[in-house]
């Protein structure tokens, strides 16, 4: 039997352990879905926009990587970093291949996971 796509697999809503384990289970599902949508695309398809004002899949995946950096590393874990990338969260990944965009996303996910390993609650940073 073929493996079901990530969006078809749901985390166990009865997962014990509180907000962080449940959030991480859903993050894993959503992150896998992002990569699944890019697999098999050409570099040209990565930049395709359904309308002139819409975002391409490349922009969306880059934005998701930057969002992981912002929310989990800078805000949740309080990591100090150069924020120059902030102004580029919706830039088209011109010159990047599908593999490059996936690698960027996966690197940001790994760094966000490392930051999440230090967090016991999402509420702590907002206090």
TAPE-V326733 format. One line per field, one symbol per residue. ss: DSSP state (~ for helix, > for strand, _ for the rest). psi: psi as a letter, one per 30 degrees, with the letter a starting at -180 (. if undefined). Layout:
ss = ???
psi = ???
//
This chain:
ss = _____~~~__________~~~~~~~~~~~~~~~~~~~~____~~~~__________~~~~~~~~~~~~~~~~~~~~_______~~~~~_________~~~~~~~~~~~~~~~~~~~_______~~~_
psi = kkkkleffkkljfgklfaeeeeeeeeeeeeeeeeeeffkflleeeefkkflfglkleeeeeeeeeeeeeeeeeeeefgkklkgffeggfgkkikfkleeeeeeeeeeeeeeeeeefffkfkffeff.
//
